[in-house]
């Protein structure tokens, strides 16, 4: 059954849950999970360039990290990279979700409307509702595509945040600039 699981995972465009795999293999969830475990072990034992990885709550065949460079050269295309602003915005959303645009802008210190549109177009974030305040700003969260893009099983795999020590706020900089202007 591990060969059948391999074929199904190979053909799937997105990660498959154990339940999805069980349906495709016409077996129960335990048998599907066992097939994934056997496939993973077989690929490892034979030194295959592939591995079964858990991504966004599902399983997918992927190139082993050792061979990614070779595959990248063969494909000869640049993956869609994210700008620094997009990565910063995405990090803020990932760690503080659900979060609103004004909250993101308060952290970054600059507007982020066009960055949010880009992240939505790339399906890395989604609108999940509105904050129940007078302004009712839109709430943003990351999507399963975000997990897939960064090869995370779930958000708990995000690295822990380091607390910055005595990082001045934007208002501290403004106050210092005002004092220099007034003094000068």
PyMOL commands that place a pseudoatom at each C-alpha (Angstrom):
pseudoatom trace, name=CA, resn=UNK, resi=1, chain=A, elem=C, hetatm=0, pos=[0.000, 0.000, 0.000]
pseudoatom trace, name=CA, resn=UNK, resi=2, chain=A, elem=C, hetatm=0, pos=[2.993, 2.355, 0.428]
pseudoatom trace, name=CA, resn=UNK, resi=3, chain=A, elem=C, hetatm=0, pos=[3.524, 2.315, -3.364]
pseudoatom trace, name=CA, resn=UNK, resi=4, chain=A, elem=C, hetatm=0, pos=[-0.102, 3.373, -3.867]
pseudoatom trace, name=CA, resn=UNK, resi=5, chain=A, elem=C, hetatm=0, pos=[0.338, 6.122, -1.257]
pseudoatom trace, name=CA, resn=UNK, resi=6, chain=A, elem=C, hetatm=0, pos=[3.458, 7.264, -3.112]
pseudoatom trace, name=CA, resn=UNK, resi=7, chain=A, elem=C, hetatm=0, pos=[1.540, 7.445, -6.410]
pseudoatom trace, name=CA, resn=UNK, resi=8, chain=A, elem=C, hetatm=0, pos=[-1.332, 9.408, -4.853]
pseudoatom trace, name=CA, resn=UNK, resi=9, chain=A, elem=C, hetatm=0, pos=[1.007, 11.851, -3.073]
pseudoatom trace, name=CA, resn=UNK, resi=10, chain=A, elem=C, hetatm=0, pos=[3.006, 12.299, -6.281]
pseudoatom trace, name=CA, resn=UNK, resi=11, chain=A, elem=C, hetatm=0, pos=[-0.129, 13.127, -8.278]
pseudoatom trace, name=CA, resn=UNK, resi=12, chain=A, elem=C, hetatm=0, pos=[-1.585, 15.508, -5.673]
pseudoatom trace, name=CA, resn=UNK, resi=13, chain=A, elem=C, hetatm=0, pos=[-0.971, 19.203, -6.270]
pseudoatom trace, name=CA, resn=UNK, resi=14, chain=A, elem=C, hetatm=0, pos=[-1.526, 20.061, -2.600]
pseudoatom trace, name=CA, resn=UNK, resi=15, chain=A, elem=C, hetatm=0, pos=[-0.727, 18.294, 0.689]
pseudoatom trace, name=CA, resn=UNK, resi=16, chain=A, elem=C, hetatm=0, pos=[-3.223, 15.518, 1.499]
pseudoatom trace, name=CA, resn=UNK, resi=17, chain=A, elem=C, hetatm=0, pos=[-4.614, 14.793, 4.946]
pseudoatom trace, name=CA, resn=UNK, resi=18, chain=A, elem=C, hetatm=0, pos=[-4.639, 11.218, 6.212]
pseudoatom trace, name=CA, resn=UNK, resi=19, chain=A, elem=C, hetatm=0, pos=[-8.415, 11.206, 5.646]
pseudoatom trace, name=CA, resn=UNK, resi=20, chain=A, elem=C, hetatm=0, pos=[-7.947, 12.302, 2.001]
pseudoatom trace, name=CA, resn=UNK, resi=21, chain=A, elem=C, hetatm=0, pos=[-5.284, 9.660, 1.487]
pseudoatom trace, name=CA, resn=UNK, resi=22, chain=A, elem=C, hetatm=0, pos=[-7.481, 6.992, 3.104]
pseudoatom trace, name=CA, resn=UNK, resi=23, chain=A, elem=C, hetatm=0, pos=[-10.316, 7.855, 0.688]
pseudoatom trace, name=CA, resn=UNK, resi=24, chain=A, elem=C, hetatm=0, pos=[-7.974, 7.627, -2.300]
pseudoatom trace, name=CA, resn=UNK, resi=25, chain=A, elem=C, hetatm=0, pos=[-6.514, 4.311, -1.108]
pseudoatom trace, name=CA, resn=UNK, resi=26, chain=A, elem=C, hetatm=0, pos=[-9.937, 2.917, -0.113]
pseudoatom trace, name=CA, resn=UNK, resi=27, chain=A, elem=C, hetatm=0, pos=[-8.753, 2.114, 3.412]
pseudoatom trace, name=CA, resn=UNK, resi=28, chain=A, elem=C, hetatm=0, pos=[-9.174, 3.448, 6.947]
pseudoatom trace, name=CA, resn=UNK, resi=29, chain=A, elem=C, hetatm=0, pos=[-7.155, 6.301, 8.466]
pseudoatom trace, name=CA, resn=UNK, resi=30, chain=A, elem=C, hetatm=0, pos=[-4.872, 3.968, 10.452]
pseudoatom trace, name=CA, resn=UNK, resi=31, chain=A, elem=C, hetatm=0, pos=[-3.932, 2.031, 7.327]
pseudoatom trace, name=CA, resn=UNK, resi=32, chain=A, elem=C, hetatm=0, pos=[-3.281, 5.270, 5.430]
pseudoatom trace, name=CA, resn=UNK, resi=33, chain=A, elem=C, hetatm=0, pos=[-1.080, 6.595, 8.260]
pseudoatom trace, name=CA, resn=UNK, resi=34, chain=A, elem=C, hetatm=0, pos=[0.822, 3.292, 8.323]
pseudoatom trace, name=CA, resn=UNK, resi=35, chain=A, elem=C, hetatm=0, pos=[1.305, 3.480, 4.536]
pseudoatom trace, name=CA, resn=UNK, resi=36, chain=A, elem=C, hetatm=0, pos=[2.752, 6.993, 4.882]
pseudoatom trace, name=CA, resn=UNK, resi=37, chain=A, elem=C, hetatm=0, pos=[5.109, 5.805, 7.640]
pseudoatom trace, name=CA, resn=UNK, resi=38, chain=A, elem=C, hetatm=0, pos=[6.247, 2.820, 5.523]
pseudoatom trace, name=CA, resn=UNK, resi=39, chain=A, elem=C, hetatm=0, pos=[6.728, 5.048, 2.475]
pseudoatom trace, name=CA, resn=UNK, resi=40, chain=A, elem=C, hetatm=0, pos=[8.753, 7.537, 4.502]
pseudoatom trace, name=CA, resn=UNK, resi=41, chain=A, elem=C, hetatm=0, pos=[10.956, 4.718, 5.848]
pseudoatom trace, name=CA, resn=UNK, resi=42, chain=A, elem=C, hetatm=0, pos=[11.407, 3.137, 2.399]
pseudoatom trace, name=CA, resn=UNK, resi=43, chain=A, elem=C, hetatm=0, pos=[12.419, 6.454, 0.842]
pseudoatom trace, name=CA, resn=UNK, resi=44, chain=A, elem=C, hetatm=0, pos=[14.939, 7.014, 3.626]
pseudoatom trace, name=CA, resn=UNK, resi=45, chain=A, elem=C, hetatm=0, pos=[16.380, 3.481, 3.468]
pseudoatom trace, name=CA, resn=UNK, resi=46, chain=A, elem=C, hetatm=0, pos=[16.861, 3.580, -0.297]
pseudoatom trace, name=CA, resn=UNK, resi=47, chain=A, elem=C, hetatm=0, pos=[18.543, 6.992, -0.222]
pseudoatom trace, name=CA, resn=UNK, resi=48, chain=A, elem=C, hetatm=0, pos=[15.800, 8.492, -2.358]
pseudoatom trace, name=CA, resn=UNK, resi=49, chain=A, elem=C, hetatm=0, pos=[15.949, 12.154, -3.299]
pseudoatom trace, name=CA, resn=UNK, resi=50, chain=A, elem=C, hetatm=0, pos=[12.355, 12.413, -2.088]
pseudoatom trace, name=CA, resn=UNK, resi=51, chain=A, elem=C, hetatm=0, pos=[10.756, 12.485, 1.328]
pseudoatom trace, name=CA, resn=UNK, resi=52, chain=A, elem=C, hetatm=0, pos=[7.217, 12.619, 2.676]
pseudoatom trace, name=CA, resn=UNK, resi=53, chain=A, elem=C, hetatm=0, pos=[6.829, 15.894, 4.552]
pseudoatom trace, name=CA, resn=UNK, resi=54, chain=A, elem=C, hetatm=0, pos=[4.018, 17.145, 6.757]
pseudoatom trace, name=CA, resn=UNK, resi=55, chain=A, elem=C, hetatm=0, pos=[2.828, 20.551, 5.594]
pseudoatom trace, name=CA, resn=UNK, resi=56, chain=A, elem=C, hetatm=0, pos=[-0.247, 22.505, 6.665]
pseudoatom trace, name=CA, resn=UNK, resi=57, chain=A, elem=C, hetatm=0, pos=[-1.882, 19.476, 8.278]
pseudoatom trace, name=CA, resn=UNK, resi=58, chain=A, elem=C, hetatm=0, pos=[-1.314, 17.194, 5.296]
pseudoatom trace, name=CA, resn=UNK, resi=59, chain=A, elem=C, hetatm=0, pos=[1.389, 15.123, 3.614]
pseudoatom trace, name=CA, resn=UNK, resi=60, chain=A, elem=C, hetatm=0, pos=[3.236, 15.755, 0.383]
pseudoatom trace, name=CA, resn=UNK, resi=61, chain=A, elem=C, hetatm=0, pos=[6.169, 14.307, -1.522]
pseudoatom trace, name=CA, resn=UNK, resi=62, chain=A, elem=C, hetatm=0, pos=[9.039, 16.781, -1.561]
pseudoatom trace, name=CA, resn=UNK, resi=63, chain=A, elem=C, hetatm=0, pos=[12.646, 16.948, -2.620]
pseudoatom trace, name=CA, resn=UNK, resi=64, chain=A, elem=C, hetatm=0, pos=[15.105, 16.261, 0.188]
pseudoatom trace, name=CA, resn=UNK, resi=65, chain=A, elem=C, hetatm=0, pos=[16.934, 19.471, 1.170]
pseudoatom trace, name=CA, resn=UNK, resi=66, chain=A, elem=C, hetatm=0, pos=[20.211, 17.942, -0.045]
pseudoatom trace, name=CA, resn=UNK, resi=67, chain=A, elem=C, hetatm=0, pos=[18.950, 17.965, -3.639]
pseudoatom trace, name=CA, resn=UNK, resi=68, chain=A, elem=C, hetatm=0, pos=[17.010, 21.241, -3.786]
pseudoatom trace, name=CA, resn=UNK, resi=69, chain=A, elem=C, hetatm=0, pos=[19.887, 23.077, -5.450]
pseudoatom trace, name=CA, resn=UNK, resi=70, chain=A, elem=C, hetatm=0, pos=[20.104, 20.467, -8.234]
pseudoatom trace, name=CA, resn=UNK, resi=71, chain=A, elem=C, hetatm=0, pos=[16.375, 20.635, -8.825]
pseudoatom trace, name=CA, resn=UNK, resi=72, chain=A, elem=C, hetatm=0, pos=[16.492, 24.436, -8.776]
pseudoatom trace, name=CA, resn=UNK, resi=73, chain=A, elem=C, hetatm=0, pos=[19.158, 24.498, -11.478]
pseudoatom trace, name=CA, resn=UNK, resi=74, chain=A, elem=C, hetatm=0, pos=[17.163, 22.070, -13.591]
pseudoatom trace, name=CA, resn=UNK, resi=75, chain=A, elem=C, hetatm=0, pos=[14.011, 24.119, -13.308]
pseudoatom trace, name=CA, resn=UNK, resi=76, chain=A, elem=C, hetatm=0, pos=[16.014, 27.272, -14.150]
pseudoatom trace, name=CA, resn=UNK, resi=77, chain=A, elem=C, hetatm=0, pos=[13.399, 29.621, -12.873]
pseudoatom trace, name=CA, resn=UNK, resi=78, chain=A, elem=C, hetatm=0, pos=[13.372, 32.050, -10.053]
pseudoatom trace, name=CA, resn=UNK, resi=79, chain=A, elem=C, hetatm=0, pos=[10.726, 31.272, -7.451]
pseudoatom trace, name=CA, resn=UNK, resi=80, chain=A, elem=C, hetatm=0, pos=[8.297, 34.075, -6.733]
pseudoatom trace, name=CA, resn=UNK, resi=81, chain=A, elem=C, hetatm=0, pos=[10.145, 35.980, -4.053]
pseudoatom trace, name=CA, resn=UNK, resi=82, chain=A, elem=C, hetatm=0, pos=[8.566, 38.276, -1.528]
pseudoatom trace, name=CA, resn=UNK, resi=83, chain=A, elem=C, hetatm=0, pos=[9.809, 41.808, -0.971]
pseudoatom trace, name=CA, resn=UNK, resi=84, chain=A, elem=C, hetatm=0, pos=[11.254, 42.810, 2.386]
pseudoatom trace, name=CA, resn=UNK, resi=85, chain=A, elem=C, hetatm=0, pos=[8.078, 44.827, 3.099]
pseudoatom trace, name=CA, resn=UNK, resi=86, chain=A, elem=C, hetatm=0, pos=[5.916, 41.786, 2.288]
pseudoatom trace, name=CA, resn=UNK, resi=87, chain=A, elem=C, hetatm=0, pos=[8.018, 39.527, 4.525]
pseudoatom trace, name=CA, resn=UNK, resi=88, chain=A, elem=C, hetatm=0, pos=[7.859, 42.029, 7.400]
pseudoatom trace, name=CA, resn=UNK, resi=89, chain=A, elem=C, hetatm=0, pos=[4.099, 42.388, 7.026]
pseudoatom trace, name=CA, resn=UNK, resi=90, chain=A, elem=C, hetatm=0, pos=[3.645, 38.626, 6.770]
pseudoatom trace, name=CA, resn=UNK, resi=91, chain=A, elem=C, hetatm=0, pos=[5.716, 38.086, 9.927]
pseudoatom trace, name=CA, resn=UNK, resi=92, chain=A, elem=C, hetatm=0, pos=[3.607, 40.595, 11.855]
pseudoatom trace, name=CA, resn=UNK, resi=93, chain=A, elem=C, hetatm=0, pos=[0.402, 38.888, 10.718]
pseudoatom trace, name=CA, resn=UNK, resi=94, chain=A, elem=C, hetatm=0, pos=[1.743, 35.395, 11.448]
pseudoatom trace, name=CA, resn=UNK, resi=95, chain=A, elem=C, hetatm=0, pos=[2.710, 36.227, 15.028]
pseudoatom trace, name=CA, resn=UNK, resi=96, chain=A, elem=C, hetatm=0, pos=[-0.163, 38.573, 15.939]
pseudoatom trace, name=CA, resn=UNK, resi=97, chain=A, elem=C, hetatm=0, pos=[-3.147, 37.244, 13.990]
pseudoatom trace, name=CA, resn=UNK, resi=98, chain=A, elem=C, hetatm=0, pos=[-5.919, 38.135, 13.744]
pseudoatom trace, name=CA, resn=UNK, resi=99, chain=A, elem=C, hetatm=0, pos=[-4.673, 41.682, 13.200]
pseudoatom trace, name=CA, resn=UNK, resi=100, chain=A, elem=C, hetatm=0, pos=[-5.945, 44.807, 11.436]
pseudoatom trace, name=CA, resn=UNK, resi=101, chain=A, elem=C, hetatm=0, pos=[-4.237, 47.039, 8.884]
pseudoatom trace, name=CA, resn=UNK, resi=102, chain=A, elem=C, hetatm=0, pos=[-3.908, 49.962, 11.357]
pseudoatom trace, name=CA, resn=UNK, resi=103, chain=A, elem=C, hetatm=0, pos=[-2.296, 47.603, 13.896]
pseudoatom trace, name=CA, resn=UNK, resi=104, chain=A, elem=C, hetatm=0, pos=[0.173, 46.342, 11.266]
pseudoatom trace, name=CA, resn=UNK, resi=105, chain=A, elem=C, hetatm=0, pos=[0.980, 49.916, 10.229]
pseudoatom trace, name=CA, resn=UNK, resi=106, chain=A, elem=C, hetatm=0, pos=[1.542, 50.886, 13.878]
pseudoatom trace, name=CA, resn=UNK, resi=107, chain=A, elem=C, hetatm=0, pos=[4.154, 48.126, 14.184]
pseudoatom trace, name=CA, resn=UNK, resi=108, chain=A, elem=C, hetatm=0, pos=[5.858, 48.833, 10.828]
pseudoatom trace, name=CA, resn=UNK, resi=109, chain=A, elem=C, hetatm=0, pos=[5.554, 52.608, 10.997]
pseudoatom trace, name=CA, resn=UNK, resi=110, chain=A, elem=C, hetatm=0, pos=[4.480, 52.843, 7.340]
pseudoatom trace, name=CA, resn=UNK, resi=111, chain=A, elem=C, hetatm=0, pos=[1.387, 52.180, 5.251]
pseudoatom trace, name=CA, resn=UNK, resi=112, chain=A, elem=C, hetatm=0, pos=[0.888, 48.638, 4.024]
pseudoatom trace, name=CA, resn=UNK, resi=113, chain=A, elem=C, hetatm=0, pos=[-2.266, 48.642, 1.863]
pseudoatom trace, name=CA, resn=UNK, resi=114, chain=A, elem=C, hetatm=0, pos=[-0.529, 47.581, -1.344]
pseudoatom trace, name=CA, resn=UNK, resi=115, chain=A, elem=C, hetatm=0, pos=[1.520, 44.939, 0.489]
pseudoatom trace, name=CA, resn=UNK, resi=116, chain=A, elem=C, hetatm=0, pos=[-1.673, 43.476, 1.979]
pseudoatom trace, name=CA, resn=UNK, resi=117, chain=A, elem=C, hetatm=0, pos=[-3.250, 43.336, -1.497]
pseudoatom trace, name=CA, resn=UNK, resi=118, chain=A, elem=C, hetatm=0, pos=[-0.186, 41.494, -2.839]
pseudoatom trace, name=CA, resn=UNK, resi=119, chain=A, elem=C, hetatm=0, pos=[-0.259, 38.985, 0.033]
pseudoatom trace, name=CA, resn=UNK, resi=120, chain=A, elem=C, hetatm=0, pos=[-3.987, 38.391, -0.534]
pseudoatom trace, name=CA, resn=UNK, resi=121, chain=A, elem=C, hetatm=0, pos=[-3.419, 37.920, -4.303]
pseudoatom trace, name=CA, resn=UNK, resi=122, chain=A, elem=C, hetatm=0, pos=[-0.717, 35.345, -3.523]
pseudoatom trace, name=CA, resn=UNK, resi=123, chain=A, elem=C, hetatm=0, pos=[-3.143, 33.653, -1.105]
pseudoatom trace, name=CA, resn=UNK, resi=124, chain=A, elem=C, hetatm=0, pos=[-0.704, 33.965, 1.821]
pseudoatom trace, name=CA, resn=UNK, resi=125, chain=A, elem=C, hetatm=0, pos=[-3.191, 35.915, 3.946]
pseudoatom trace, name=CA, resn=UNK, resi=126, chain=A, elem=C, hetatm=0, pos=[-6.962, 36.237, 4.041]
pseudoatom trace, name=CA, resn=UNK, resi=127, chain=A, elem=C, hetatm=0, pos=[-9.610, 38.493, 5.506]
pseudoatom trace, name=CA, resn=UNK, resi=128, chain=A, elem=C, hetatm=0, pos=[-11.321, 36.695, 8.364]
pseudoatom trace, name=CA, resn=UNK, resi=129, chain=A, elem=C, hetatm=0, pos=[-13.905, 39.210, 9.521]
pseudoatom trace, name=CA, resn=UNK, resi=130, chain=A, elem=C, hetatm=0, pos=[-13.954, 42.584, 11.236]
pseudoatom trace, name=CA, resn=UNK, resi=131, chain=A, elem=C, hetatm=0, pos=[-12.868, 43.788, 14.659]
pseudoatom trace, name=CA, resn=UNK, resi=132, chain=A, elem=C, hetatm=0, pos=[-16.012, 44.631, 16.670]
pseudoatom trace, name=CA, resn=UNK, resi=133, chain=A, elem=C, hetatm=0, pos=[-15.165, 48.302, 17.173]
pseudoatom trace, name=CA, resn=UNK, resi=134, chain=A, elem=C, hetatm=0, pos=[-16.741, 51.482, 15.837]
pseudoatom trace, name=CA, resn=UNK, resi=135, chain=A, elem=C, hetatm=0, pos=[-14.415, 51.538, 12.805]
pseudoatom trace, name=CA, resn=UNK, resi=136, chain=A, elem=C, hetatm=0, pos=[-14.877, 47.772, 12.185]
pseudoatom trace, name=CA, resn=UNK, resi=137, chain=A, elem=C, hetatm=0, pos=[-11.445, 47.283, 10.550]
pseudoatom trace, name=CA, resn=UNK, resi=138, chain=A, elem=C, hetatm=0, pos=[-10.801, 44.088, 8.578]
pseudoatom trace, name=CA, resn=UNK, resi=139, chain=A, elem=C, hetatm=0, pos=[-8.959, 41.301, 10.403]
pseudoatom trace, name=CA, resn=UNK, resi=140, chain=A, elem=C, hetatm=0, pos=[-6.165, 39.466, 8.573]
pseudoatom trace, name=CA, resn=UNK, resi=141, chain=A, elem=C, hetatm=0, pos=[-4.846, 35.938, 9.184]
pseudoatom trace, name=CA, resn=UNK, resi=142, chain=A, elem=C, hetatm=0, pos=[-2.403, 33.635, 7.431]
pseudoatom trace, name=CA, resn=UNK, resi=143, chain=A, elem=C, hetatm=0, pos=[-3.705, 30.852, 5.172]
pseudoatom trace, name=CA, resn=UNK, resi=144, chain=A, elem=C, hetatm=0, pos=[-2.784, 27.202, 4.596]
pseudoatom trace, name=CA, resn=UNK, resi=145, chain=A, elem=C, hetatm=0, pos=[-0.835, 28.487, 1.561]
pseudoatom trace, name=CA, resn=UNK, resi=146, chain=A, elem=C, hetatm=0, pos=[1.327, 30.478, 4.000]
pseudoatom trace, name=CA, resn=UNK, resi=147, chain=A, elem=C, hetatm=0, pos=[2.112, 27.238, 5.833]
pseudoatom trace, name=CA, resn=UNK, resi=148, chain=A, elem=C, hetatm=0, pos=[2.865, 25.539, 2.516]
pseudoatom trace, name=CA, resn=UNK, resi=149, chain=A, elem=C, hetatm=0, pos=[5.078, 28.410, 1.277]
pseudoatom trace, name=CA, resn=UNK, resi=150, chain=A, elem=C, hetatm=0, pos=[7.209, 28.248, 4.434]
pseudoatom trace, name=CA, resn=UNK, resi=151, chain=A, elem=C, hetatm=0, pos=[6.974, 24.419, 4.792]
pseudoatom trace, name=CA, resn=UNK, resi=152, chain=A, elem=C, hetatm=0, pos=[5.300, 24.571, 8.216]
pseudoatom trace, name=CA, resn=UNK, resi=153, chain=A, elem=C, hetatm=0, pos=[2.939, 21.929, 9.575]
pseudoatom trace, name=CA, resn=UNK, resi=154, chain=A, elem=C, hetatm=0, pos=[1.192, 24.587, 11.676]
pseudoatom trace, name=CA, resn=UNK, resi=155, chain=A, elem=C, hetatm=0, pos=[1.823, 27.983, 13.288]
pseudoatom trace, name=CA, resn=UNK, resi=156, chain=A, elem=C, hetatm=0, pos=[3.397, 26.399, 16.373]
pseudoatom trace, name=CA, resn=UNK, resi=157, chain=A, elem=C, hetatm=0, pos=[6.452, 25.711, 14.179]
pseudoatom trace, name=CA, resn=UNK, resi=158, chain=A, elem=C, hetatm=0, pos=[7.154, 29.439, 13.814]
pseudoatom trace, name=CA, resn=UNK, resi=159, chain=A, elem=C, hetatm=0, pos=[10.431, 30.284, 15.551]
pseudoatom trace, name=CA, resn=UNK, resi=160, chain=A, elem=C, hetatm=0, pos=[9.985, 32.009, 18.910]
pseudoatom trace, name=CA, resn=UNK, resi=161, chain=A, elem=C, hetatm=0, pos=[10.165, 35.780, 18.889]
pseudoatom trace, name=CA, resn=UNK, resi=162, chain=A, elem=C, hetatm=0, pos=[13.092, 37.373, 20.657]
pseudoatom trace, name=CA, resn=UNK, resi=163, chain=A, elem=C, hetatm=0, pos=[12.095, 40.355, 22.751]
pseudoatom trace, name=CA, resn=UNK, resi=164, chain=A, elem=C, hetatm=0, pos=[14.061, 43.404, 21.629]
pseudoatom trace, name=CA, resn=UNK, resi=165, chain=A, elem=C, hetatm=0, pos=[15.861, 45.142, 24.472]
pseudoatom trace, name=CA, resn=UNK, resi=166, chain=A, elem=C, hetatm=0, pos=[15.003, 48.798, 24.789]
pseudoatom trace, name=CA, resn=UNK, resi=167, chain=A, elem=C, hetatm=0, pos=[13.934, 49.330, 21.199]
pseudoatom trace, name=CA, resn=UNK, resi=168, chain=A, elem=C, hetatm=0, pos=[12.812, 52.940, 20.858]
pseudoatom trace, name=CA, resn=UNK, resi=169, chain=A, elem=C, hetatm=0, pos=[9.339, 53.536, 19.501]
pseudoatom trace, name=CA, resn=UNK, resi=170, chain=A, elem=C, hetatm=0, pos=[8.485, 55.675, 16.496]
pseudoatom trace, name=CA, resn=UNK, resi=171, chain=A, elem=C, hetatm=0, pos=[7.269, 58.442, 18.838]
pseudoatom trace, name=CA, resn=UNK, resi=172, chain=A, elem=C, hetatm=0, pos=[10.677, 58.457, 20.592]
pseudoatom trace, name=CA, resn=UNK, resi=173, chain=A, elem=C, hetatm=0, pos=[12.292, 59.255, 17.225]
pseudoatom trace, name=CA, resn=UNK, resi=174, chain=A, elem=C, hetatm=0, pos=[9.709, 61.949, 16.477]
pseudoatom trace, name=CA, resn=UNK, resi=175, chain=A, elem=C, hetatm=0, pos=[10.223, 63.546, 19.912]
pseudoatom trace, name=CA, resn=UNK, resi=176, chain=A, elem=C, hetatm=0, pos=[14.013, 63.546, 19.415]
pseudoatom trace, name=CA, resn=UNK, resi=177, chain=A, elem=C, hetatm=0, pos=[13.649, 65.094, 15.943]
pseudoatom trace, name=CA, resn=UNK, resi=178, chain=A, elem=C, hetatm=0, pos=[11.289, 67.779, 17.293]
pseudoatom trace, name=CA, resn=UNK, resi=179, chain=A, elem=C, hetatm=0, pos=[13.728, 68.614, 20.093]
pseudoatom trace, name=CA, resn=UNK, resi=180, chain=A, elem=C, hetatm=0, pos=[16.584, 69.007, 17.580]
pseudoatom trace, name=CA, resn=UNK, resi=181, chain=A, elem=C, hetatm=0, pos=[14.457, 71.243, 15.343]
pseudoatom trace, name=CA, resn=UNK, resi=182, chain=A, elem=C, hetatm=0, pos=[13.361, 73.405, 18.289]
pseudoatom trace, name=CA, resn=UNK, resi=183, chain=A, elem=C, hetatm=0, pos=[16.902, 73.619, 19.680]
pseudoatom trace, name=CA, resn=UNK, resi=184, chain=A, elem=C, hetatm=0, pos=[18.431, 74.469, 16.294]
for i in range(1, 184): cmd.bond("trace and resi %d" % i, "trace and resi %d" % (i + 1))
show_as sticks, trace
zoom trace
